Amino acid sequence: MGYIYAFKLVNSEEFRYLGMTVDLHKRYIRHKSSVTTGENLPLYRWIRAKGFENVEMVVLEEAEYSELPNLEMSWIKQLTEEGHRLLNLTSGGEGALGYRHSEEQKAKWSQERKGSITGDKNPNYGKFGPEHPAYGRKLSEETKKRLSEQKRGEKNPNYGRKLSEETRKKMSEVRKGRPMPSSSRSAHTRWHTNKNVISNKCKYCQEQ
């Protein structure tokens, strides 16, 4: 068995975050630890701003574990449509603590969700600046490295693709007349040093 849970302010009817778990107590402790250690996710920033004593975790539904991912996505969609300002970064269904999905199940969910969170179907569609749950979030060096590894070689969606002559011609026309130095240092030499120009935006100018 597992649970669909949500966070909200005490005495408030608005839910601010929704999740799923197989162990409510462990999940609560994990959330509380993330708040204490300063983890920079929207939910934890919100809890720190409001104070953990003013926030409560409530159970919305109990179900078989296999049903949780779809239930989570359904709840998030429903609450978003009802106007709840959820702090979730995704539409749900990623998994719960202590369980790993089979590749077959992952493929099935991927197919079911294809196109379901694009455009105005995305819970964060139209949100910018402070309104977006990822506002102010910075990726760790470890995360950046992992994302980079995921796009290298054959993993890159453009791997092996060749531009058509028509596309190359269009790109050439767009770049015509624009300086395209091989490095920022080269650009500094050509457009600042050689022309005796000082730019406040050029780090090499400022170093002189």
C-alpha positions in Angstrom: 0.0 0.0 0.0 1.0 3.6 -0.5 -0.3 7.1 0.0 -1.0 10.3 -1.9 -0.2 13.2 0.5 -0.1 17.0 0.4 1.3 19.9 2.3 -0.7 22.9 3.2 -0.8 25.7 5.8 -2.7 24.8 9.0 -6.3 26.1 8.8 -6.0 26.6 5.0 -7.9 24.9 2.3 -5.2 25.4 -0.4 -2.8 22.6 -1.1 0.8 23.8 -2.0 2.5 20.5 -2.7 1.5 17.0 -3.6 3.5 13.7 -3.4 3.3 10.0 -3.0 5.1 7.6 -0.7 5.0 4.1 0.8 6.0 5.3 4.3 4.5 8.6 5.6 6.7 8.9 8.6 10.0 8.4 6.7 8.8 10.8 4.0 7.9 13.4 6.6 11.2 13.1 8.3 13.0 13.4 4.9 11.1 16.6 4.0 11.8 18.1 7.4 15.5 17.2 7.1 15.6 18.9 3.6 14.1 22.1 5.1 16.6 22.1 8.0 19.7 21.6 5.7 18.6 24.4 3.4 17.8 22.4 0.3 16.8 25.0 -2.3 13.6 23.6 -3.8 10.3 25.6 -3.9 8.6 23.4 -1.3 11.4 23.8 1.2 11.8 27.6 0.6 8.0 27.9 1.2 8.1 25.9 4.4 11.1 27.8 5.8 9.2 31.1 5.0 6.1 29.9 6.8 7.7 27.9 9.6 7.3 24.1 9.9 4.9 24.6 12.9 2.5 26.4 10.6 2.5 23.6 7.9 0.8 20.2 8.0 1.1 17.1 5.9 -2.3 15.4 5.1 -3.2 12.2 3.4 -5.5 12.6 0.4 -5.8 8.9 -0.7 -4.6 5.5 0.1 -4.1 3.0 -2.7 -2.0 0.0 -4.0 1.5 1.1 -4.9 1.1 0.3 -8.6 -1.7 2.9 -8.7 0.2 5.7 -7.1 2.0 7.3 -10.1 -1.2 7.7 -12.1 -3.1 8.9 -9.1 -0.4 11.5 -8.3 -0.6 12.9 -11.8 -4.4 12.9 -11.7 -4.4 14.8 -8.3 -1.8 17.3 -9.5 -3.8 18.0 -12.7 -7.1 18.3 -10.7 -5.7 20.6 -8.0 -4.0 22.8 -10.6 -7.2 23.2 -12.5 -9.0 24.1 -9.3 -6.5 26.9 -8.7 -4.2 25.4 -6.1 -0.8 27.0 -6.4 1.2 23.8 -6.3 5.0 24.0 -5.9 5.6 20.7 -7.7 8.3 21.0 -10.4 6.7 18.2 -12.5 3.3 16.7 -13.3 4.1 13.7 -11.0 4.4 10.0 -11.5 8.2 9.8 -11.0 8.2 7.2 -8.2 8.3 6.9 -4.4 10.9 6.2 -1.8 12.1 2.7 -1.5 10.8 1.3 -4.8 12.1 0.9 -8.4 9.9 0.6 -11.4 10.6 -1.9 -14.2 11.7 -0.7 -17.6 8.4 -2.0 -19.0 6.4 0.1 -16.5 8.5 3.2 -17.2 8.0 2.8 -20.9 4.2 2.5 -20.4 4.0 5.6 -18.3 6.2 7.5 -20.8 3.8 6.6 -23.6 0.7 7.5 -21.6 2.2 10.9 -20.7 3.6 11.8 -24.1 2.3 15.3 -25.0 0.3 15.6 -21.7 2.5 18.2 -20.1 3.4 20.4 -23.1 2.1 23.9 -23.7 -0.9 25.0 -21.6 -1.2 21.5 -20.3 1.9 22.0 -18.2 1.1 23.1 -14.6 3.7 25.8 -14.8 2.6 27.1 -18.3 2.7 30.9 -18.4 4.5 31.3 -15.0 7.6 33.5 -15.1 10.0 35.0 -12.6 9.1 34.5 -8.9 5.8 32.8 -9.9 7.7 29.9 -11.4 8.5 27.2 -8.9 12.0 26.8 -10.3 12.8 30.6 -9.9 16.1 31.1 -8.1 17.0 27.5 -8.3 20.7 26.7 -9.2 21.9 23.4 -10.4 24.8 21.8 -8.5 28.0 21.0 -10.4 27.2 17.4 -10.0 23.8 17.8 -11.7 25.4 19.9 -14.5 27.9 17.2 -15.1 25.2 14.5 -15.1 23.1 16.4 -17.6 26.1 17.0 -19.8 26.9 13.2 -19.8 23.4 12.5 -20.8 23.8 14.5 -24.0 27.1 13.2 -25.2 27.8 11.2 -28.3 25.0 8.9 -29.4 22.9 10.1 -26.5 22.6 13.5 -28.1 19.4 13.8 -30.2 21.4 15.5 -32.9 24.1 12.8 -33.1 24.8 11.8 -36.6 22.5 14.4 -38.1 23.7 16.5 -41.1 22.5 19.9 -42.0 20.9 20.2 -45.5 22.5 22.6 -48.0 19.4 24.8 -47.7 19.8 25.1 -43.9 23.5 25.8 -44.2 22.7 28.6 -46.7 20.2 30.1 -44.3 22.6 30.0 -41.4 25.3 31.6 -43.6 23.0 34.4 -44.6 22.1 35.2 -41.0 25.7 35.3 -39.9 26.9 37.4 -42.9 28.6 40.6 -41.7 28.6 39.5 -38.0 31.9 39.1 -36.2 32.4 35.4 -35.3 35.8 35.2 -33.4 36.9 31.9 -32.1 37.1 33.0 -28.5 36.3 36.0 -26.2 40.0 36.8 -26.0 40.2 37.0 -29.8 37.1 39.2 -29.9 38.7 41.5 -27.3 41.9 41.8 -29.4 40.1 42.4 -32.7 37.3 44.8 -31.5 38.8 46.5 -28.5 42.6 46.4 -28.5 43.1 47.0 -32.2 40.5 49.8 -32.3 41.6 51.3 -28.9 38.1 50.8 -27.4 37.4 50.2 -23.7 34.2 48.2 -22.9 32.8 48.0 -19.4 31.3 44.6 -20.3 34.6 43.0 -21.4 36.5 41.3 -18.7 39.8 41.6 -20.6 39.3 45.4 -20.9 38.8 45.6 -17.2 42.0 43.6 -16.5 44.1 46.1 -18.3 
